[in-house]
Amino acid sequence: MEEGTFWRIGDGQTTRIWPDKWVPNLRDNRIHCVRPEDRDPDICVSFLFTKQESEWDVQKINVFTL
């Protein structure tokens, strides 16, 4: 990939939270889970959206990540 390209999340249904490199500028380019046992590789970014899917669900993000 070329430098400066980025990943569009869209509805978040196909981007996985843990294994996919979707957050720019992180040290290892991945989200870190507070409890490794919660690190289900199939959970998608859409899980972190509010019910209306128009914004992030901050409570879920705070519980799930560091």
All heavy atoms as TSV, in Angstrom:
chain	resi	resn	atom	element	x	y	z
A	1	MET	N	N	0.834	-1.181	0.000
A	1	MET	CA	C	0.000	0.000	0.000
A	1	MET	C	C	0.877	1.241	0.000
A	1	MET	O	O	1.955	1.246	0.561
A	1	MET	CB	C	-0.891	0.017	1.222
A	1	MET	CG	C	-1.890	-1.095	1.231
A	1	MET	SD	S	-3.234	-0.748	2.205
A	1	MET	CE	C	-4.493	-0.047	1.610
A	2	GLU	N	N	0.346	2.276	-0.558
A	2	GLU	CA	C	1.084	3.529	-0.587
A	2	GLU	C	C	0.930	4.288	0.725
A	2	GLU	O	O	-0.114	4.227	1.363
A	2	GLU	CB	C	0.557	4.420	-1.717
A	2	GLU	CG	C	1.036	4.000	-3.074
A	2	GLU	CD	C	0.645	5.016	-4.125
A	2	GLU	OE1	O	0.782	6.231	-3.856
A	2	GLU	OE2	O	0.195	4.589	-5.182
A	3	GLU	N	N	1.984	5.006	1.088
A	3	GLU	CA	C	1.926	5.842	2.280
A	3	GLU	C	C	0.820	6.875	2.101
A	3	GLU	O	O	0.655	7.445	1.031
A	3	GLU	CB	C	3.263	6.544	2.493
A	3	GLU	CG	C	3.313	7.323	3.784
A	3	GLU	CD	C	4.693	7.907	4.026
A	3	GLU	OE1	O	5.673	7.394	3.485
A	3	GLU	OE2	O	4.746	8.885	4.782
A	4	GLY	N	N	0.057	7.104	3.140
A	4	GLY	CA	C	-1.013	8.094	3.101
A	4	GLY	C	C	-2.370	7.501	2.763
A	4	GLY	O	O	-3.377	8.197	2.825
A	5	THR	N	N	-2.421	6.202	2.423
A	5	THR	CA	C	-3.722	5.590	2.173
A	5	THR	C	C	-4.355	5.243	3.508
A	5	THR	O	O	-3.689	5.153	4.533
A	5	THR	CB	C	-3.593	4.314	1.320
A	5	THR	OG1	O	-2.756	3.390	1.999
A	5	THR	CG2	C	-3.047	4.617	-0.052
A	6	PHE	N	N	-5.663	5.054	3.505
A	6	PHE	CA	C	-6.340	4.712	4.751
A	6	PHE	C	C	-7.511	3.792	4.473
A	6	PHE	O	O	-7.929	3.610	3.346
A	6	PHE	CB	C	-6.789	5.975	5.503
A	6	PHE	CG	C	-7.678	6.881	4.693
A	6	PHE	CD1	C	-9.051	6.757	4.736
A	6	PHE	CD2	C	-7.128	7.864	3.879
A	6	PHE	CE1	C	-9.856	7.579	3.984
A	6	PHE	CE2	C	-7.936	8.694	3.135
A	6	PHE	CZ	C	-9.304	8.547	3.183
A	7	TRP	N	N	-8.039	3.213	5.525
A	7	TRP	CA	C	-9.104	2.236	5.470
A	7	TRP	C	C	-10.413	2.934	5.828
A	7	TRP	O	O	-10.549	3.495	6.905
A	7	TRP	CB	C	-8.794	1.156	6.481
A	7	TRP	CG	C	-9.614	-0.078	6.447
A	7	TRP	CD1	C	-10.916	-0.214	6.076
A	7	TRP	CD2	C	-9.194	-1.372	6.834
A	7	TRP	NE1	N	-11.325	-1.500	6.198
A	7	TRP	CE2	C	-10.276	-2.246	6.669
A	7	TRP	CE3	C	-8.001	-1.880	7.313
A	7	TRP	CZ2	C	-10.207	-3.596	6.961
A	7	TRP	CZ3	C	-7.945	-3.220	7.598
A	7	TRP	CH2	C	-9.022	-4.071	7.419
A	8	ARG	N	N	-11.393	2.874	4.957
A	8	ARG	CA	C	-12.721	3.420	5.264
A	8	ARG	C	C	-13.522	2.365	6.020
A	8	ARG	O	O	-13.682	1.250	5.551
A	8	ARG	CB	C	-13.454	3.817	3.996
A	8	ARG	CG	C	-12.872	5.024	3.350
A	8	ARG	CD	C	-13.871	5.580	2.351
A	8	ARG	NE	N	-13.266	6.682	1.635
A	8	ARG	CZ	C	-13.348	7.946	2.006
A	8	ARG	NH1	N	-14.021	8.269	3.081
A	8	ARG	NH2	N	-12.777	8.882	1.301
A	9	ILE	N	N	-14.038	2.731	7.159
A	9	ILE	CA	C	-14.771	1.800	8.003
A	9	ILE	C	C	-16.194	1.590	7.495
A	9	ILE	O	O	-16.731	0.500	7.566
A	9	ILE	CB	C	-14.796	2.286	9.472
A	9	ILE	CG1	C	-13.368	2.386	10.023
A	9	ILE	CG2	C	-15.646	1.381	10.345
A	9	ILE	CD1	C	-12.573	1.115	9.970
A	10	GLY	N	N	-16.820	2.639	6.987
A	10	GLY	CA	C	-18.203	2.504	6.515
A	10	GLY	C	C	-19.121	2.127	7.658
A	10	GLY	O	O	-19.103	2.745	8.714
A	11	ASP	N	N	-19.898	1.058	7.482
A	11	ASP	CA	C	-20.831	0.649	8.533
A	11	ASP	C	C	-20.169	-0.243	9.583
A	11	ASP	O	O	-20.793	-0.643	10.555
A	11	ASP	CB	C	-22.052	-0.048	7.943
A	11	ASP	CG	C	-21.739	-1.364	7.250
A	11	ASP	OD1	O	-20.570	-1.821	7.289
A	11	ASP	OD2	O	-22.662	-1.938	6.650
A	12	GLY	N	N	-18.892	-0.559	9.397
A	12	GLY	CA	C	-18.144	-1.344	10.385
A	12	GLY	C	C	-18.478	-2.815	10.420
A	12	GLY	O	O	-17.979	-3.550	11.264
A	13	GLN	N	N	-19.275	-3.300	9.488
A	13	GLN	CA	C	-19.718	-4.699	9.495
A	13	GLN	C	C	-18.649	-5.679	9.018
A	13	GLN	O	O	-18.739	-6.859	9.301
A	13	GLN	CB	C	-20.963	-4.844	8.611
A	13	GLN	CG	C	-22.125	-3.998	9.049
A	13	GLN	CD	C	-23.039	-4.705	10.017
A	13	GLN	OE1	O	-23.115	-5.915	10.044
A	13	GLN	NE2	N	-23.745	-3.944	10.816
A	14	THR	N	N	-17.641	-5.198	8.294
A	14	THR	CA	C	-16.626	-6.111	7.760
A	14	THR	C	C	-15.238	-5.872	8.337
A	14	THR	O	O	-14.312	-6.620	8.021
A	14	THR	CB	C	-16.554	-5.997	6.223
A	14	THR	OG1	O	-16.235	-4.660	5.877
A	14	THR	CG2	C	-17.863	-6.412	5.577
A	15	THR	N	N	-15.086	-4.867	9.179
A	15	THR	CA	C	-13.788	-4.575	9.800
A	15	THR	C	C	-13.798	-5.134	11.211
A	15	THR	O	O	-14.632	-4.750	12.031
A	15	THR	CB	C	-13.525	-3.061	9.835
A	15	THR	OG1	O	-13.655	-2.543	8.521
A	15	THR	CG2	C	-12.143	-2.770	10.381
A	16	ARG	N	N	-12.881	-6.041	11.494
A	16	ARG	CA	C	-12.819	-6.662	12.823
A	16	ARG	C	C	-12.002	-5.790	13.775
A	16	ARG	O	O	-10.980	-5.229	13.388
A	16	ARG	CB	C	-12.220	-8.054	12.711
A	16	ARG	CG	C	-13.103	-8.979	11.861
A	16	ARG	CD	C	-12.412	-10.237	11.486
A	16	ARG	NE	N	-11.205	-9.906	10.742
A	16	ARG	CZ	C	-10.205	-10.746	10.548
A	16	ARG	NH1	N	-10.241	-11.954	11.042
A	16	ARG	NH2	N	-9.143	-10.375	9.859
A	17	ILE	N	N	-12.460	-5.696	15.015
A	17	ILE	CA	C	-11.816	-4.829	16.005
A	17	ILE	C	C	-10.378	-5.259	16.273
A	17	ILE	O	O	-9.464	-4.443	16.260
A	17	ILE	CB	C	-12.594	-4.823	17.338
A	17	ILE	CG1	C	-13.968	-4.190	17.146
A	17	ILE	CG2	C	-11.809	-4.075	18.424
A	17	ILE	CD1	C	-14.870	-4.312	18.366
A	18	TRP	N	N	-10.165	-6.529	16.523
A	18	TRP	CA	C	-8.861	-6.976	17.009
A	18	TRP	C	C	-7.844	-7.284	15.923
A	18	TRP	O	O	-6.755	-6.732	15.945
A	18	TRP	CB	C	-9.023	-8.176	17.951
A	18	TRP	CG	C	-10.054	-7.943	19.005
A	18	TRP	CD1	C	-11.180	-8.673	19.211
A	18	TRP	CD2	C	-10.104	-6.893	19.968
A	18	TRP	NE1	N	-11.918	-8.147	20.239
A	18	TRP	CE2	C	-11.276	-7.053	20.726
A	18	TRP	CE3	C	-9.264	-5.826	20.269
A	18	TRP	CZ2	C	-11.631	-6.201	21.762
A	18	TRP	CZ3	C	-9.623	-4.961	21.297
A	18	TRP	CH2	C	-10.781	-5.164	22.034
A	19	PRO	N	N	-8.120	-8.161	14.975
A	19	PRO	CA	C	-7.050	-8.534	14.045
A	19	PRO	C	C	-6.776	-7.538	12.919
A	19	PRO	O	O	-5.677	-7.529	12.369
A	19	PRO	CB	C	-7.507	-9.875	13.471
A	19	PRO	CG	C	-8.983	-9.866	13.617
A	19	PRO	CD	C	-9.275	-9.024	14.831
A	20	ASP	N	N	-7.743	-6.696	12.564
A	20	ASP	CA	C	-7.551	-5.775	11.437
A	20	ASP	C	C	-6.834	-4.499	11.871
A	20	ASP	O	O	-7.063	-3.989	12.963
A	20	ASP	CB	C	-8.898	-5.415	10.799
A	20	ASP	CG	C	-9.561	-6.610	10.133
A	20	ASP	OD1	O	-8.834	-7.550	9.759
A	20	ASP	OD2	O	-10.790	-6.601	9.994
A	21	LYS	N	N	-5.980	-3.993	11.008
A	21	LYS	CA	C	-5.233	-2.762	11.289
A	21	LYS	C	C	-6.040	-1.580	10.759
A	21	LYS	O	O	-5.860	-1.148	9.631
A	21	LYS	CB	C	-3.869	-2.823	10.607
A	21	LYS	CG	C	-2.988	-3.917	11.135
A	21	LYS	CD	C	-1.678	-3.950	10.406
A	21	LYS	CE	C	-0.794	-5.056	10.937
A	21	LYS	NZ	N	0.491	-5.092	10.256
A	22	TRP	N	N	-6.935	-1.045	11.600
A	22	TRP	CA	C	-7.856	-0.015	11.127
A	22	TRP	C	C	-7.728	1.326	11.836
A	22	TRP	O	O	-8.338	2.299	11.424
A	22	TRP	CB	C	-9.292	-0.516	11.231
A	22	TRP	CG	C	-9.735	-0.861	12.630
A	22	TRP	CD1	C	-9.462	-1.999	13.316
A	22	TRP	CD2	C	-10.518	-0.052	13.498
A	22	TRP	NE1	N	-10.019	-1.953	14.565
A	22	TRP	CE2	C	-10.689	-0.768	14.701
A	22	TRP	CE3	C	-11.103	1.204	13.384
A	22	TRP	CZ2	C	-11.411	-0.268	15.773
A	22	TRP	CZ3	C	-11.831	1.698	14.455
A	22	TRP	CH2	C	-11.975	0.959	15.630
A	23	VAL	N	N	-6.941	1.420	12.890
A	23	VAL	CA	C	-6.753	2.683	13.610
A	23	VAL	C	C	-5.351	3.204	13.307
A	23	VAL	O	O	-4.365	2.550	13.646
A	23	VAL	CB	C	-6.932	2.504	15.131
A	23	VAL	CG1	C	-6.693	3.818	15.857
A	23	VAL	CG2	C	-8.308	1.959	15.450
A	24	PRO	N	N	-5.267	4.366	12.653
A	24	PRO	CA	C	-3.934	4.886	12.311
A	24	PRO	C	C	-3.159	5.385	13.527
A	24	PRO	O	O	-3.736	5.741	14.543
A	24	PRO	CB	C	-4.246	6.056	11.373
A	24	PRO	CG	C	-5.618	6.486	11.757
A	24	PRO	CD	C	-6.334	5.241	12.219
A	25	ASN	N	N	-1.852	5.359	13.422
A	25	ASN	CA	C	-0.936	5.960	14.394
A	25	ASN	C	C	-0.900	5.292	15.762
A	25	ASN	O	O	-0.481	5.917	16.723
A	25	ASN	CB	C	-1.224	7.452	14.562
A	25	ASN	CG	C	-1.113	8.189	13.251
A	25	ASN	OD1	O	-0.238	7.900	12.443
A	25	ASN	ND2	N	-2.008	9.121	13.023
A	26	LEU	N	N	-1.334	4.049	15.882
A	26	LEU	CA	C	-1.134	3.324	17.132
A	26	LEU	C	C	0.231	2.661	17.065
A	26	LEU	O	O	0.709	2.313	15.997
A	26	LEU	CB	C	-2.207	2.252	17.332
A	26	LEU	CG	C	-3.596	2.752	17.695
A	26	LEU	CD1	C	-4.536	1.564	17.869
A	26	LEU	CD2	C	-3.574	3.581	18.959
A	27	ARG	N	N	0.848	2.451	18.220
A	27	ARG	CA	C	2.191	1.888	18.258
A	27	ARG	C	C	2.294	0.602	17.436
A	27	ARG	O	O	3.156	0.444	16.607
A	27	ARG	CB	C	2.627	1.649	19.703
A	27	ARG	CG	C	4.094	1.255	19.815
A	27	ARG	CD	C	4.559	1.135	21.256
A	27	ARG	NE	N	3.873	0.038	21.908
A	27	ARG	CZ	C	3.199	0.152	23.046
A	27	ARG	NH1	N	3.109	1.303	23.657
A	27	ARG	NH2	N	2.587	-0.873	23.578
A	28	ASP	N	N	1.387	-0.358	17.674
A	28	ASP	CA	C	1.425	-1.593	16.881
A	28	ASP	C	C	0.253	-1.652	15.917
A	28	ASP	O	O	-0.013	-2.682	15.321
A	28	ASP	CB	C	1.486	-2.828	17.767
A	28	ASP	CG	C	0.211	-3.046	18.560
A	28	ASP	OD1	O	-0.709	-2.223	18.458
A	28	ASP	OD2	O	0.133	-4.055	19.271
A	29	ASN	N	N	-0.448	-0.524	15.769
A	29	ASN	CA	C	-1.547	-0.370	14.808
A	29	ASN	C	C	-2.747	-1.247	15.115
A	29	ASN	O	O	-3.517	-1.597	14.247
A	29	ASN	CB	C	-1.047	-0.628	13.383
A	29	ASN	CG	C	-1.700	0.315	12.398
A	29	ASN	OD1	O	-2.246	1.335	12.797
A	29	ASN	ND2	N	-1.641	-0.008	11.143
A	30	ARG	N	N	-2.915	-1.630	16.388
A	30	ARG	CA	C	-4.074	-2.421	16.777
A	30	ARG	C	C	-4.622	-1.900	18.094
A	30	ARG	O	O	-3.919	-1.338	18.909
A	30	ARG	CB	C	-3.693	-3.886	16.925
A	30	ARG	CG	C	-3.393	-4.528	15.588
A	30	ARG	CD	C	-3.454	-6.033	15.719
A	30	ARG	NE	N	-3.378	-6.633	14.408
A	30	ARG	CZ	C	-2.258	-7.067	13.865
A	30	ARG	NH1	N	-1.124	-6.957	14.495
A	30	ARG	NH2	N	-2.272	-7.615	12.671
A	31	ILE	N	N	-5.909	-2.153	18.317
A	31	ILE	CA	C	-6.568	-1.801	19.574
A	31	ILE	C	C	-6.172	-2.837	20.628
A	31	ILE	O	O	-6.040	-4.012	20.331
A	31	ILE	CB	C	-8.098	-1.819	19.389
A	31	ILE	CG1	C	-8.533	-0.762	18.380
A	31	ILE	CG2	C	-8.818	-1.615	20.700
A	31	ILE	CD1	C	-8.309	0.658	18.828
A	32	HIS	N	N	-6.000	-2.415	21.867
A	32	HIS	CA	C	-5.636	-3.315	22.955
A	32	HIS	C	C	-6.839	-3.585	23.848
A	32	HIS	O	O	-7.530	-2.666	24.258
A	32	HIS	CB	C	-4.514	-2.705	23.802
A	32	HIS	CG	C	-3.270	-2.526	23.020
A	32	HIS	ND1	N	-2.376	-3.541	22.812
A	32	HIS	CD2	C	-2.789	-1.460	22.346
A	32	HIS	CE1	C	-1.392	-3.109	22.073
A	32	HIS	NE2	N	-1.612	-1.845	21.774
A	33	CYS	N	N	-7.074	-4.829	24.139
A	33	CYS	CA	C	-8.209	-5.236	24.965
A	33	CYS	C	C	-7.793	-5.247	26.432
A	33	CYS	O	O	-6.714	-5.712	26.776
A	33	CYS	CB	C	-8.656	-6.625	24.531
A	33	CYS	SG	S	-10.147	-7.193	25.335
A	34	VAL	N	N	-8.671	-4.743	27.296
A	34	VAL	CA	C	-8.399	-4.747	28.728
A	34	VAL	C	C	-8.265	-6.186	29.226
A	34	VAL	O	O	-7.333	-6.516	29.927
A	34	VAL	CB	C	-9.526	-4.021	29.491
A	34	VAL	CG1	C	-9.343	-4.173	30.987
A	34	VAL	CG2	C	-9.555	-2.556	29.127
A	35	ARG	N	N	-9.195	-7.034	28.822
A	35	ARG	CA	C	-9.158	-8.439	29.226
A	35	ARG	C	C	-8.958	-9.304	27.988
A	35	ARG	O	O	-9.853	-9.407	27.150
A	35	ARG	CB	C	-10.471	-8.823	29.909
A	35	ARG	CG	C	-10.701	-8.107	31.201
A	35	ARG	CD	C	-12.035	-8.393	31.815
A	35	ARG	NE	N	-12.764	-9.470	31.157
A	35	ARG	CZ	C	-13.859	-10.033	31.640
A	35	ARG	NH1	N	-14.368	-9.613	32.761
A	35	ARG	NH2	N	-14.466	-10.998	30.989
A	36	PRO	N	N	-7.804	-9.915	27.833
A	36	PRO	CA	C	-7.538	-10.720	26.633
A	36	PRO	C	C	-8.595	-11.783	26.355
A	36	PRO	O	O	-8.845	-12.118	25.218
A	36	PRO	CB	C	-6.183	-11.354	26.931
A	36	PRO	CG	C	-5.547	-10.413	27.882
A	36	PRO	CD	C	-6.677	-9.850	28.721
A	37	GLU	N	N	-9.255	-12.292	27.391
A	37	GLU	CA	C	-10.290	-13.312	27.173
A	37	GLU	C	C	-11.516	-12.741	26.446
A	37	GLU	O	O	-12.323	-13.480	25.904
A	37	GLU	CB	C	-10.711	-13.988	28.489
A	37	GLU	CG	C	-11.335	-13.066	29.519
A	37	GLU	CD	C	-10.323	-12.425	30.466
A	37	GLU	OE1	O	-9.127	-12.376	30.146
A	37	GLU	OE2	O	-10.756	-11.968	31.529
A	38	ASP	N	N	-11.649	-11.403	26.419
A	38	ASP	CA	C	-12.745	-10.760	25.689
A	38	ASP	C	C	-12.382	-10.499	24.234
A	38	ASP	O	O	-13.165	-9.936	23.488
A	38	ASP	CB	C	-13.114	-9.423	26.335
A	38	ASP	CG	C	-13.801	-9.596	27.673
A	38	ASP	OD1	O	-14.381	-10.670	27.908
A	38	ASP	OD2	O	-13.751	-8.658	28.475
A	39	ARG	N	N	-11.219	-10.893	23.833
A	39	ARG	CA	C	-10.708	-10.549	22.510
A	39	ARG	C	C	-11.202	-11.522	21.431
A	39	ARG	O	O	-10.433	-12.225	20.800
A	39	ARG	CB	C	-9.188	-10.534	22.576
A	39	ARG	CG	C	-8.554	-9.783	21.476
A	39	ARG	CD	C	-7.096	-9.644	21.755
A	39	ARG	NE	N	-6.472	-9.052	20.599
A	39	ARG	CZ	C	-5.342	-8.411	20.614
A	39	ARG	NH1	N	-4.683	-8.297	21.750
A	39	ARG	NH2	N	-4.851	-7.898	19.533
A	40	ASP	N	N	-12.501	-11.541	21.209
A	40	ASP	CA	C	-13.110	-12.383	20.177
A	40	ASP	C	C	-12.698	-11.841	18.815
A	40	ASP	O	O	-13.018	-10.707	18.468
A	40	ASP	CB	C	-14.625	-12.357	20.332
A	40	ASP	CG	C	-15.354	-13.178	19.292
A	40	ASP	OD1	O	-14.739	-13.583	18.289
A	40	ASP	OD2	O	-16.556	-13.412	19.483
A	41	PRO	N	N	-11.991	-12.626	17.998
A	41	PRO	CA	C	-11.489	-12.121	16.722
A	41	PRO	C	C	-12.575	-11.790	15.712
A	41	PRO	O	O	-12.318	-11.127	14.716
A	41	PRO	CB	C	-10.600	-13.256	16.222
A	41	PRO	CG	C	-11.097	-14.465	16.904
A	41	PRO	CD	C	-11.622	-14.009	18.235
A	42	ASP	N	N	-13.803	-12.224	15.956
A	42	ASP	CA	C	-14.877	-11.993	14.995
A	42	ASP	C	C	-15.735	-10.758	15.295
A	42	ASP	O	O	-16.622	-10.432	14.511
A	42	ASP	CB	C	-15.774	-13.224	14.902
A	42	ASP	CG	C	-15.025	-14.413	14.332
A	42	ASP	OD1	O	-14.171	-14.199	13.447
A	42	ASP	OD2	O	-15.265	-15.537	14.786
A	43	ILE	N	N	-15.490	-10.067	16.416
A	43	ILE	CA	C	-16.273	-8.867	16.723
A	43	ILE	C	C	-15.860	-7.751	15.776
A	43	ILE	O	O	-14.683	-7.446	15.637
A	43	ILE	CB	C	-16.078	-8.417	18.187
A	43	ILE	CG1	C	-16.628	-9.472	19.139
A	43	ILE	CG2	C	-16.776	-7.082	18.436
A	43	ILE	CD1	C	-16.404	-9.148	20.592
A	44	CYS	N	N	-16.849	-7.154	15.137
A	44	CYS	CA	C	-16.585	-6.097	14.151
A	44	CYS	C	C	-16.712	-4.710	14.766
A	44	CYS	O	O	-17.312	-4.528	15.830
A	44	CYS	CB	C	-17.550	-6.229	12.981
A	44	CYS	SG	S	-17.198	-7.690	11.984
A	45	VAL	N	N	-16.156	-3.735	14.078
A	45	VAL	CA	C	-16.171	-2.343	14.529
A	45	VAL	C	C	-17.610	-1.851	14.739
A	45	VAL	O	O	-17.862	-1.037	15.622
A	45	VAL	CB	C	-15.404	-1.446	13.527
A	45	VAL	CG1	C	-15.540	0.016	13.889
A	45	VAL	CG2	C	-13.946	-1.849	13.482
A	46	SER	N	N	-18.549	-2.370	13.984
A	46	SER	CA	C	-19.949	-1.954	14.130
A	46	SER	C	C	-20.455	-2.176	15.555
A	46	SER	O	O	-21.361	-1.478	16.012
A	46	SER	CB	C	-20.845	-2.693	13.141
A	46	SER	OG	O	-20.767	-4.088	13.343
A	47	PHE	N	N	-19.873	-3.122	16.292
A	47	PHE	CA	C	-20.238	-3.364	17.689
A	47	PHE	C	C	-19.999	-2.120	18.547
A	47	PHE	O	O	-20.686	-1.901	19.541
A	47	PHE	CB	C	-19.436	-4.548	18.235
A	47	PHE	CG	C	-19.647	-4.800	19.695
A	47	PHE	CD1	C	-20.787	-5.436	20.150
A	47	PHE	CD2	C	-18.706	-4.387	20.631
A	47	PHE	CE1	C	-20.984	-5.655	21.499
A	47	PHE	CE2	C	-18.893	-4.602	21.981
A	47	PHE	CZ	C	-20.047	-5.241	22.415
A	48	LEU	N	N	-19.042	-1.295	18.157
A	48	LEU	CA	C	-18.673	-0.117	18.942
A	48	LEU	C	C	-19.496	1.124	18.593
A	48	LEU	O	O	-19.265	2.188	19.141
A	48	LEU	CB	C	-17.185	0.196	18.758
A	48	LEU	CG	C	-16.225	-0.910	19.185
A	48	LEU	CD1	C	-14.797	-0.520	18.841
A	48	LEU	CD2	C	-16.364	-1.217	20.660
A	49	PHE	N	N	-20.459	0.978	17.686
A	49	PHE	CA	C	-21.331	2.098	17.317
A	49	PHE	C	C	-22.563	2.125	18.221
A	49	PHE	O	O	-22.952	1.109	18.786
A	49	PHE	CB	C	-21.815	1.972	15.873
A	49	PHE	CG	C	-20.737	2.094	14.830
A	49	PHE	CD1	C	-20.942	1.604	13.566
A	49	PHE	CD2	C	-19.522	2.691	15.095
A	49	PHE	CE1	C	-19.979	1.704	12.577
A	49	PHE	CE2	C	-18.541	2.803	14.120
A	49	PHE	CZ	C	-18.781	2.310	12.863
A	50	THR	N	N	-23.198	3.295	18.303
A	50	THR	CA	C	-24.476	3.396	19.009
A	50	THR	C	C	-25.541	2.674	18.191
A	50	THR	O	O	-25.313	2.302	17.042
A	50	THR	CB	C	-24.898	4.874	19.181
A	50	THR	OG1	O	-25.067	5.439	17.891
A	50	THR	CG2	C	-23.888	5.646	19.998
A	51	LYS	N	N	-26.716	2.514	18.768
A	51	LYS	CA	C	-27.814	1.853	18.058
A	51	LYS	C	C	-28.160	2.562	16.753
A	51	LYS	O	O	-28.537	1.935	15.777
A	51	LYS	CB	C	-29.060	1.780	18.943
A	51	LYS	CG	C	-28.880	0.961	20.187
A	51	LYS	CD	C	-29.203	-0.484	19.920
A	51	LYS	CE	C	-29.218	-1.236	21.234
A	51	LYS	NZ	N	-28.536	-2.472	21.177
A	52	GLN	N	N	-28.008	3.874	16.727
A	52	GLN	CA	C	-28.319	4.647	15.530
A	52	GLN	C	C	-27.206	4.555	14.492
A	52	GLN	O	O	-27.366	5.011	13.371
A	52	GLN	CB	C	-28.556	6.127	15.878
A	52	GLN	CG	C	-29.757	6.374	16.749
A	52	GLN	CD	C	-29.498	6.048	18.214
A	52	GLN	OE1	O	-28.368	6.017	18.684
A	52	GLN	NE2	N	-30.561	5.786	18.948
A	53	GLU	N	N	-26.061	3.972	14.855
A	53	GLU	CA	C	-24.902	3.788	13.992
A	53	GLU	C	C	-24.319	5.099	13.455
A	53	GLU	O	O	-23.598	5.105	12.473
A	53	GLU	CB	C	-25.231	2.862	12.819
A	53	GLU	CG	C	-25.598	1.468	13.247
A	53	GLU	CD	C	-25.852	0.541	12.078
A	53	GLU	OE1	O	-25.480	0.873	10.937
A	53	GLU	OE2	O	-26.423	-0.518	12.307
A	54	SER	N	N	-24.631	6.202	14.097
A	54	SER	CA	C	-24.113	7.480	13.614
A	54	SER	C	C	-22.966	8.011	14.465
A	54	SER	O	O	-22.358	9.013	14.126
A	54	SER	CB	C	-25.242	8.515	13.562
A	54	SER	OG	O	-25.777	8.707	14.857
A	55	GLU	N	N	-22.691	7.342	15.574
A	55	GLU	CA	C	-21.592	7.782	16.437
A	55	GLU	C	C	-21.064	6.608	17.239
A	55	GLU	O	O	-21.677	5.555	17.321
A	55	GLU	CB	C	-22.049	8.913	17.361
A	55	GLU	CG	C	-23.232	8.566	18.227
A	55	GLU	CD	C	-23.770	9.772	18.987
A	55	GLU	OE1	O	-23.781	10.881	18.443
A	55	GLU	OE2	O	-24.170	9.577	20.135
A	56	TRP	N	N	-19.878	6.809	17.824
A	56	TRP	CA	C	-19.256	5.779	18.651
A	56	TRP	C	C	-20.013	5.630	19.960
A	56	TRP	O	O	-20.473	6.601	20.538
A	56	TRP	CB	C	-17.812	6.147	18.957
A	56	TRP	CG	C	-16.950	6.218	17.748
A	56	TRP	CD1	C	-16.467	7.346	17.155
A	56	TRP	CD2	C	-16.467	5.121	16.972
A	56	TRP	NE1	N	-15.713	7.014	16.059
A	56	TRP	CE2	C	-15.698	5.658	15.918
A	56	TRP	CE3	C	-16.612	3.738	17.059
A	56	TRP	CZ2	C	-15.072	4.845	14.971
A	56	TRP	CZ3	C	-15.981	2.937	16.115
A	56	TRP	CH2	C	-15.230	3.495	15.095
A	57	ASP	N	N	-20.094	4.417	20.475
A	57	ASP	CA	C	-20.667	4.143	21.791
A	57	ASP	C	C	-19.500	4.207	22.774
A	57	ASP	O	O	-18.767	3.240	22.965
A	57	ASP	CB	C	-21.326	2.774	21.807
A	57	ASP	CG	C	-22.070	2.501	23.093
A	57	ASP	OD1	O	-21.623	2.972	24.164
A	57	ASP	OD2	O	-23.098	1.807	23.030
A	58	VAL	N	N	-19.316	5.362	23.378
A	58	VAL	CA	C	-18.160	5.621	24.234
A	58	VAL	C	C	-18.098	4.653	25.409
A	58	VAL	O	O	-17.013	4.222	25.805
A	58	VAL	CB	C	-18.168	7.092	24.719
A	58	VAL	CG1	C	-17.025	7.358	25.675
A	58	VAL	CG2	C	-18.108	8.027	23.528
A	59	GLN	N	N	-19.227	4.270	25.969
A	59	GLN	CA	C	-19.230	3.325	27.091
A	59	GLN	C	C	-18.628	1.984	26.675
A	59	GLN	O	O	-17.835	1.401	27.400
A	59	GLN	CB	C	-20.626	3.129	27.643
A	59	GLN	CG	C	-21.126	4.327	28.418
A	59	GLN	CD	C	-22.508	4.080	28.991
A	59	GLN	OE1	O	-23.364	3.487	28.346
A	59	GLN	NE2	N	-22.714	4.542	30.206
A	60	LYS	N	N	-19.004	1.487	25.503
A	60	LYS	CA	C	-18.438	0.217	25.032
A	60	LYS	C	C	-16.946	0.355	24.787
A	60	LYS	O	O	-16.167	-0.531	25.127
A	60	LYS	CB	C	-19.119	-0.231	23.748
A	60	LYS	CG	C	-20.471	-0.822	23.960
A	60	LYS	CD	C	-21.030	-1.312	22.638
A	60	LYS	CE	C	-22.433	-1.828	22.797
A	60	LYS	NZ	N	-23.019	-2.201	21.491
A	61	ILE	N	N	-16.541	1.437	24.182
A	61	ILE	CA	C	-15.127	1.643	23.900
A	61	ILE	C	C	-14.323	1.706	25.190
A	61	ILE	O	O	-13.259	1.084	25.295
A	61	ILE	CB	C	-14.923	2.919	23.061
A	61	ILE	CG1	C	-15.515	2.706	21.669
A	61	ILE	CG2	C	-13.446	3.298	22.987
A	61	ILE	CD1	C	-15.591	3.949	20.826
A	62	ASN	N	N	-14.821	2.410	26.188
A	62	ASN	CA	C	-14.106	2.527	27.459
A	62	ASN	C	C	-14.001	1.194	28.196
A	62	ASN	O	O	-12.998	0.917	28.844
A	62	ASN	CB	C	-14.759	3.561	28.359
A	62	ASN	CG	C	-14.514	4.965	27.888
A	62	ASN	OD1	O	-13.562	5.233	27.157
A	62	ASN	ND2	N	-15.378	5.885	28.259
A	63	VAL	N	N	-15.009	0.347	28.097
A	63	VAL	CA	C	-14.994	-0.949	28.781
A	63	VAL	C	C	-14.105	-1.932	28.030
A	63	VAL	O	O	-13.380	-2.711	28.629
A	63	VAL	CB	C	-16.428	-1.529	28.892
A	63	VAL	CG1	C	-16.404	-2.979	29.306
A	63	VAL	CG2	C	-17.240	-0.707	29.885
A	64	PHE	N	N	-14.134	-1.877	26.713
A	64	PHE	CA	C	-13.459	-2.864	25.882
A	64	PHE	C	C	-11.991	-2.580	25.618
A	64	PHE	O	O	-11.232	-3.480	25.298
A	64	PHE	CB	C	-14.166	-2.966	24.532
A	64	PHE	CG	C	-14.781	-4.306	24.300
A	64	PHE	CD1	C	-16.066	-4.547	24.719
A	64	PHE	CD2	C	-14.070	-5.295	23.668
A	64	PHE	CE1	C	-16.635	-5.791	24.511
A	64	PHE	CE2	C	-14.630	-6.541	23.452
A	64	PHE	CZ	C	-15.923	-6.781	23.878
A	65	THR	N	N	-11.568	-1.333	25.674
A	65	THR	CA	C	-10.213	-1.000	25.231
A	65	THR	C	C	-9.449	-0.175	26.244
A	65	THR	O	O	-10.000	0.382	27.169
A	65	THR	CB	C	-10.276	-0.208	23.916
A	65	THR	OG1	O	-10.967	0.999	24.143
A	65	THR	CG2	C	-10.972	-1.002	22.837
A	66	LEU	N	N	-8.175	-0.069	25.999
A	66	LEU	CA	C	-7.300	0.797	26.786
A	66	LEU	C	C	-7.081	2.088	26.035
A	66	LEU	O	O	-7.034	2.089	24.852
A	66	LEU	CB	C	-5.942	0.140	27.006
A	66	LEU	CG	C	-5.918	-1.045	27.954
A	66	LEU	CD1	C	-4.541	-1.673	27.947
A	66	LEU	CD2	C	-6.320	-0.655	29.342
